[in-house]
Amino acid sequence: MVQSGTVLNTGRSTNGLVIVGLSLSAIRDLLEPPQAPCLTLSLPTHRNVPDNRVDQPSFRHLVESLEMALSLSRRRDQIEHLLRPFHQLASDRRFWEHTREGLVVFGAEGWARVFLLPQPVKPLALVSTHFHTLPLLRQAAAIDRFNVLTLTSREAHIYEGRFIAGAVDPLEPIELEPVPLRGVAEPADQPLNRSSIISDELLQPHRMRRQMNAAGTVHGGFRGKQDDIDTDTEIFFRHVDEVIAERVSLPGGLPLVLVALPQLAAVFRRLSKNRQLLEASVAKDVHLVPQKDLGRLVLPIFVAERRRRIDRERRLFALARDRGLAAADLPGVARAAAAGRVATLLVEEDRFVPGWLNRSTGRVHPDGEVPDDLAQGNSPAIRTEDIIGAVAETVLLHGGEILLLERGQMPSDSGLAAIYRY
């Protein structure tokens, strides 16, 4: 079975398969592909029997589409060499027993990457000069990452979670690097471990130890006293706020939701200088909330936060358009993307516009209709790229943001809308 992060060599060639985790950084790595032709194959898959029994035959049909397209310009030995990783994957029975909701495979000379996706994708077989990354880009853009801080007056835990398709994945504790101590006559870097504490005595400013253990926990001792709101608690909260801001929020830039009793939450919010801290919080006693339930508790907050973000971007687009700093026509947005002018690109999910984009000038060239029977193996692969996908990739390369919207949420009917930097 193909394992995540491993390369499977195919015979003596350099062809290999690597399973890659979905992220925008992984997509950026695909934007400067190997030498053409670049092969893209996407397919909706199934997790369970008996639904997943159709996945292998559908995958083989798409590989046949790639083969038909390549046969127009390549010799038989070249075609077999390019498709060898695809055939290897098609015959790996154990791989097809452990798929997710979607599959995308990229291949080129001596190079192949596999993405297992949390959401379905449309069947697609594409031979082009670039990889078609929009199925990945759209799902990566739909993933909202966030931090969760659980807090009592004696300890704090920090987690990272992902919100996608209306659900929250299980939260993961954040592992932090050693934090330099300040104002303490000890070595500059203390190892992170679960037994690390700030002080075994009452918290004092000169006793604060900038420590977190491997689970992202800050500890403070109170000699067994109850969690009263007092000066020592405020000292501890300021310390937690500083550590979280410096080590988590500042480098990550993710929204932060607080889980704490109302009285503690009010004090922490009054003291906090963290700009990523959301107004909404979960009013729960952390001691009574298992970690596995945190995702369910924060889900309504992030559903509302994503809705607010979409509304905010739509308003910004309307204001910017009135000032000549936004557009929704595909040719104009494409030129702006190539020039690095696009700060934020709103993209309609599942929108495919066939054609070509000159990534230097931004000029677009339409290229007919997209066949809809590729999964049946009755037609050759598409020999074009998706213009909207190419524009989104160009924006990503120039450091712009991508936000995926449903069709009814889009402020235009062109499939995209751009807010310009200048």
C-alpha positions as MATLAB code, in Angstrom:
seq = 'MVQSGTVLNTGRSTNGLVIVGLSLSAIRDLLEPPQAPCLTLSLPTHRNVPDNRVDQPSFRHLVESLEMALSLSRRRDQIEHLLRPFHQLASDRRFWEHTREGLVVFGAEGWARVFLLPQPVKPLALVSTHFHTLPLLRQAAAIDRFNVLTLTSREAHIYEGRFIAGAVDPLEPIELEPVPLRGVAEPADQPLNRSSIISDELLQPHRMRRQMNAAGTVHGGFRGKQDDIDTDTEIFFRHVDEVIAERVSLPGGLPLVLVALPQLAAVFRRLSKNRQLLEASVAKDVHLVPQKDLGRLVLPIFVAERRRRIDRERRLFALARDRGLAAADLPGVARAAAAGRVATLLVEEDRFVPGWLNRSTGRVHPDGEVPDDLAQGNSPAIRTEDIIGAVAETVLLHGGEILLLERGQMPSDSGLAAIYRY';
ca = [
       0.000    0.000    0.000;
       1.151    3.537   -0.746;
       2.075    5.193    2.552;
       1.966    8.881    3.317;
       5.330   10.549    2.881;
       6.982    7.553    1.208;
       8.234    7.226   -2.338;
       7.506    4.054   -4.279;
      10.042    3.576   -7.046;
       8.772    1.897  -10.171;
      11.425   -0.377  -11.552;
      14.634    1.338  -12.617;
      13.000    4.608  -13.536;
      12.695    7.613  -11.254;
       8.917    7.501  -11.399;
       7.435    7.375   -7.904;
       4.311    8.030   -5.897;
       4.202   10.272   -2.851;
       1.077   10.930   -0.793;
       0.999   14.606    0.196;
      -1.121   16.348    2.819;
      -3.474   19.090    1.634;
      -2.262   22.649    2.276;
      -1.693   25.872    0.372;
       2.065   25.377    0.706;
       1.767   21.964   -0.975;
      -0.183   23.622   -3.792;
       2.520   26.264   -4.238;
       4.989   23.429   -4.816;
       2.856   22.310   -7.771;
       2.782   25.706   -9.443;
       6.258   25.304  -10.895;
       5.812   21.826  -12.388;
       8.335   19.535  -14.068;
       8.707   19.490  -17.839;
       5.481   19.094  -19.831;
       3.327   17.159  -20.370;
       1.735   17.571  -16.948;
      -0.973   15.024  -16.116;
      -3.829   15.713  -13.712;
      -6.394   13.092  -12.705;
      -9.170   13.721  -10.177;
     -11.915   11.392   -9.000;
     -14.599   11.249   -6.285;
     -13.926    8.242   -4.047;
     -15.630    6.403   -1.193;
     -14.474    5.382    2.262;
     -16.523    2.222    2.728;
     -17.642   -0.998    1.064;
     -19.592   -1.520   -1.166;
     -19.470    2.069   -2.509;
     -15.698    2.047   -2.966;
     -15.846   -0.915   -5.372;
     -16.492    1.487   -8.255;
     -13.433    3.634   -7.530;
     -10.763    1.443   -9.142;
     -12.668    0.938  -12.437;
     -13.429    4.679  -12.612;
      -9.772    5.485  -12.003;
      -8.712    3.109  -14.804;
     -11.166    4.776  -17.203;
      -9.605    8.157  -16.453;
      -6.123    6.733  -17.014;
      -7.360    5.505  -20.404;
      -8.460    9.066  -21.174;
      -4.962   10.290  -20.379;
      -3.526    7.594  -22.629;
      -5.758    8.605  -25.554;
      -4.735   12.249  -25.210;
      -1.030   11.398  -24.991;
      -1.244    9.127  -28.032;
      -1.817   12.175  -30.230;
       1.745   13.391  -29.710;
       3.792   10.730  -27.869;
       5.381    7.395  -28.695;
       4.091    4.255  -26.999;
       7.185    3.844  -24.798;
       6.920    7.481  -23.647;
       3.247    7.027  -22.795;
       3.934    3.883  -20.788;
       6.710    5.655  -18.904;
       4.492    8.636  -18.016;
       1.550    6.477  -16.969;
       3.524    3.889  -14.989;
       2.782    5.494  -11.572;
      -0.911    5.709  -12.474;
      -1.021    2.023  -13.397;
       0.852    1.167  -10.210;
      -1.738    3.003   -8.150;
      -4.605    1.409  -10.096;
      -3.364   -2.062   -9.139;
      -2.750   -1.328   -5.437;
      -5.748   -3.050   -3.815;
      -4.902   -1.948   -0.277;
      -4.709    1.686   -1.345;
      -8.292    1.575   -2.628;
      -9.448    0.171    0.698;
      -8.238    3.302    2.513;
      -9.350    6.239    0.374;
     -11.286    9.283    1.523;
     -13.888   11.426   -0.284;
     -11.750   12.560   -3.200;
      -8.519   11.730   -5.006;
      -6.178   13.843   -7.151;
      -3.042   12.465   -8.798;
      -0.424   14.596  -10.561;
       2.197   13.085  -12.833;
       5.058   14.162  -15.077;
       8.429   12.841  -16.186;
       9.871   10.957  -13.182;
       7.424   12.605  -10.793;
       4.023   11.761   -9.219;
       2.015   13.091   -6.257;
      -1.191   11.786   -4.671;
      -3.674   13.806   -2.595;
      -6.443   12.148   -0.551;
      -9.124   14.792   -0.054;
     -11.816   15.328    2.593;
     -14.410   16.310   -0.040;
     -15.400   14.855   -3.427;
     -14.024   16.243   -6.678;
     -15.377   15.975  -10.195;
     -13.921   13.306  -12.519;
     -11.221   14.943  -14.603;
      -8.341   13.814  -16.807;
      -6.180   16.650  -18.076;
      -3.009   16.836  -20.182;
      -1.515   20.328  -20.120;
       1.598   22.401  -19.666;
       0.611   22.962  -16.027;
      -1.065   20.910  -13.320;
      -4.749   21.612  -12.700;
      -4.592   22.447   -8.983;
      -7.974   24.132   -8.604;
      -9.652   21.047   -7.032;
      -6.970   21.217   -4.335;
      -6.890   24.989   -4.182;
     -10.627   25.190   -3.636;
     -10.606   22.668   -0.827;
      -7.522   24.192    0.802;
      -9.142   27.638    0.577;
     -12.262   26.215    2.239;
     -10.266   24.970    5.223;
     -10.382   27.473    8.062;
      -7.644   26.831   10.619;
      -8.027   28.203   14.117;
      -6.634   28.016   17.653;
      -8.479   27.101   20.840;
      -7.276   28.208   24.272;
      -8.683   26.394   27.305;
      -8.074   28.304   30.505;
      -8.341   28.011   34.270;
      -6.516   30.137   36.811;
      -3.911   27.376   37.128;
      -3.248   26.136   33.615;
      -3.795   26.818   29.945;
      -3.892   24.494   26.939;
      -3.556   25.596   23.322;
      -4.814   23.590   20.323;
      -5.161   23.922   16.575;
      -8.214   22.769   14.632;
      -9.578   22.808   11.085;
     -13.082   23.822   10.066;
     -14.171   22.438    6.690;
     -17.490   21.555    5.075;
     -19.436   22.600    8.159;
     -17.507   20.339   10.535;
     -14.508   20.616   12.850;
     -11.740   18.024   12.754;
     -10.440   16.724   16.104;
      -8.299   19.358   17.780;
      -4.565   18.791   17.988;
      -2.425   20.042   20.907;
       0.242   22.472   19.729;
       3.825   21.477   20.386;
       5.911   24.567   21.086;
       9.637   25.066   20.880;
      11.542   25.881   24.083;
      10.819   29.414   25.276;
      13.616   31.625   26.689;
      13.260   32.417   30.393;
      13.168   36.049   31.436;
      14.295   37.417   34.757;
      15.208   33.965   36.085;
      18.745   32.833   36.851;
      18.464   29.596   34.854;
      19.627   28.399   31.421;
      18.222   30.376   28.504;
      16.241   27.455   27.103;
      14.345   24.973   29.224;
      13.249   21.671   27.689;
       9.531   21.253   27.112;
       7.965   18.457   29.093;
       4.737   17.702   30.859;
       6.204   18.359   34.285;
       7.248   21.935   33.455;
       5.709   24.496   35.797;
       5.934   28.210   36.322;
       6.391   28.002   40.082;
       5.444   25.682   42.908;
       4.843   28.738   45.081;
       2.419   31.626   44.753;
       2.903   33.271   41.388;
       5.184   36.286   41.561;
       6.324   38.421   38.598;
      10.002   37.590   39.266;
       9.172   33.856   39.465;
       7.400   33.605   36.115;
       8.924   30.853   34.003;
       8.185   31.124   30.290;
       7.429   27.441   29.852;
       4.994   25.257   27.983;
       5.097   21.513   27.827;
       4.830   19.389   24.681;
       1.025   19.476   24.860;
       1.014   23.279   24.787;
       0.259   23.647   28.527;
       1.237   26.542   30.784;
       1.220   25.670   34.478;
       0.988   27.901   37.541;
       0.883   26.748   41.158;
      -1.382   28.147   43.890;
      -0.523   25.875   46.853;
      -3.921   24.204   46.447;
      -5.929   27.435   46.685;
      -9.224   27.741   44.835;
      -9.345   29.462   41.453;
     -10.069   32.915   42.840;
      -9.833   36.057   40.718;
      -6.941   37.863   42.375;
      -3.653   39.509   41.600;
      -1.830   36.222   41.137;
      -4.415   35.047   38.618;
      -4.036   38.255   36.636;
      -0.257   37.815   36.620;
      -0.692   34.300   35.277;
      -3.210   35.435   32.632;
      -0.875   38.167   31.384;
       1.861   35.570   31.096;
      -0.381   33.163   29.174;
      -1.529   35.947   26.855;
       2.058   36.969   26.121;
       3.199   33.398   25.424;
       0.212   32.553   23.215;
       0.523   35.790   21.253;
       4.277   35.436   20.765;
       4.512   31.720   20.085;
       1.163   30.939   18.388;
      -0.974   33.858   17.228;
       1.707   36.165   15.832;
       3.414   33.568   13.598;
       0.186   31.744   12.685;
      -2.267   34.630   12.363;
      -5.187   32.310   13.172;
      -8.373   33.285   15.029;
      -8.350   32.287   18.698;
     -11.391   31.140   20.666;
     -11.375   30.986   24.449;
     -12.907   28.183   26.514;
     -13.259   29.192   30.169;
     -15.748   29.970   32.913;
     -17.415   33.369   32.332;
     -15.664   35.063   35.272;
     -12.223   33.889   34.134;
     -12.986   34.699   30.505;
     -13.940   38.271   31.403;
     -10.670   38.844   33.266;
      -8.537   37.301   30.528;
     -10.300   39.284   27.809;
      -9.766   42.535   29.754;
      -6.038   41.826   30.072;
      -5.400   40.295   26.663;
      -3.566   42.187   23.915;
      -3.984   39.381   21.380;
      -5.672   40.746   18.251;
      -6.629   37.244   17.114;
      -8.865   36.609   20.156;
     -12.489   36.359   19.007;
     -15.302   38.099   20.846;
     -17.315   34.898   21.194;
     -16.147   32.263   23.683;
     -17.278   28.936   25.139;
     -18.478   29.424   28.711;
     -17.554   26.042   30.158;
     -15.533   24.680   33.057;
     -12.508   23.229   31.279;
     -12.192   20.464   33.865;
     -15.577   19.111   32.759;
     -14.911   19.195   29.000;
     -13.040   16.251   27.411;
     -10.679   17.229   24.619;
     -12.697   15.197   22.101;
     -15.723   17.447   22.761;
     -13.942   20.757   22.192;
     -14.495   20.679   18.444;
     -18.247   20.304   18.851;
     -18.362   23.215   21.302;
     -16.409   25.647   19.112;
     -18.156   24.668   15.845;
     -20.979   27.275   16.106;
     -18.398   30.007   16.746;
     -16.448   29.208   13.598;
     -19.536   28.754   11.457;
     -20.512   32.287   12.468;
     -16.926   33.542   12.024;
     -16.709   32.188    8.458;
     -20.071   33.771    7.641;
     -18.827   37.112    8.988;
     -15.634   36.801    6.946;
     -17.584   36.155    3.744;
     -19.893   39.092    4.436;
     -16.889   41.295    5.189;
     -15.134   40.364    1.926;
     -18.318   40.956   -0.064;
     -18.676   44.432    1.468;
     -15.010   45.184    0.813;
     -15.459   44.108   -2.800;
     -18.437   46.426   -3.248;
     -16.574   49.372   -1.701;
     -13.406   48.678   -3.681;
     -15.322   48.346   -6.953;
     -16.863   51.784   -6.434;
     -13.321   53.159   -6.151;
     -11.949   51.274   -9.134;
     -10.006   48.842   -6.933;
     -11.979   45.678   -7.690;
     -13.270   43.793  -10.712;
     -15.134   40.652  -11.678;
     -14.526   40.356  -15.433;
     -12.278   37.400  -16.183;
      -9.901   39.147  -18.658;
      -9.382   42.148  -16.358;
      -8.830   40.031  -13.240;
      -6.434   37.775  -15.147;
      -4.280   40.745  -16.186;
      -4.292   42.107  -12.632;
      -3.313   38.690  -11.244;
      -0.357   38.430  -13.616;
       0.767   41.898  -12.497;
       0.547   40.930   -8.809;
      -2.219   43.448   -8.104;
      -4.797   41.051   -6.598;
      -4.907   41.062   -2.791;
      -7.971   38.839   -2.384;
      -9.644   36.579   -4.928;
     -13.162   35.251   -4.360;
     -13.684   32.026   -6.325;
     -16.923   30.174   -7.052;
     -16.714   26.514   -6.091;
     -16.885   23.919   -8.904;
     -16.585   26.557  -11.654;
     -14.439   25.420  -14.612;
     -13.717   27.736  -17.556;
     -11.650   25.900  -20.210;
      -8.933   27.814  -21.962;
      -5.428   29.141  -21.527;
      -3.821   31.886  -19.483;
      -0.593   33.592  -20.446;
       0.853   33.839  -16.941;
       3.243   36.626  -17.927;
       0.771   38.997  -19.603;
      -2.513   37.748  -18.113;
      -4.101   37.309  -21.532;
      -6.813   34.609  -21.651;
      -7.685   32.321  -24.557;
     -11.033   30.442  -24.358;
     -10.950   26.848  -25.544;
     -14.407   25.323  -26.084;
     -16.564   23.109  -23.861;
     -15.554   20.529  -21.283;
     -16.743   16.939  -21.920;
     -18.781   15.481  -19.079;
     -18.279   11.742  -19.691;
     -14.597   11.384  -18.829;
     -15.261    8.886  -16.014;
     -16.675    6.456  -18.598;
     -13.408    6.329  -20.526;
     -15.171    7.260  -23.785;
     -13.182   10.406  -24.611;
      -9.572   11.558  -24.381;
      -8.407   13.740  -21.541;
      -8.985   17.471  -21.714;
      -6.019   19.107  -23.421;
      -6.495   22.551  -21.934;
      -6.342   24.200  -18.527;
      -8.941   25.911  -16.370;
      -8.642   29.692  -16.672;
     -10.139   30.379  -13.237;
      -7.754   27.861  -11.711;
      -4.815   29.453  -13.513;
      -5.814   32.900  -12.243;
      -6.150   31.576   -8.678;
      -2.731   29.934   -8.903;
      -1.210   33.179  -10.144;
      -2.754   35.122   -7.254;
      -1.392   32.542   -4.815;
       2.094   32.834   -6.302;
       2.026   36.597   -5.758;
       1.013   36.234   -2.099;
      -2.697   36.968   -2.484;
      -5.491   35.362   -0.488;
      -8.031   32.925   -1.926;
     -11.546   32.558   -0.490;
     -13.925   29.908   -1.791;
     -17.649   30.794   -1.938;
     -20.808   29.010   -2.914;
     -22.457   30.208   -6.109;
     -25.177   32.133   -4.262;
     -22.558   33.944   -2.158;
     -20.554   35.270   -5.106;
     -20.870   39.014   -5.810;
     -20.587   38.276   -9.550;
     -21.659   35.684  -12.107;
     -18.258   35.307  -13.766;
     -16.949   32.737  -11.289;
     -14.504   35.100   -9.607;
     -14.181   38.539   -8.030;
     -10.950   40.322   -7.153;
     -10.017   43.044   -4.680;
      -6.875   44.867   -5.803;
      -3.888   46.050   -3.771;
      -3.611   49.224   -5.837;
];
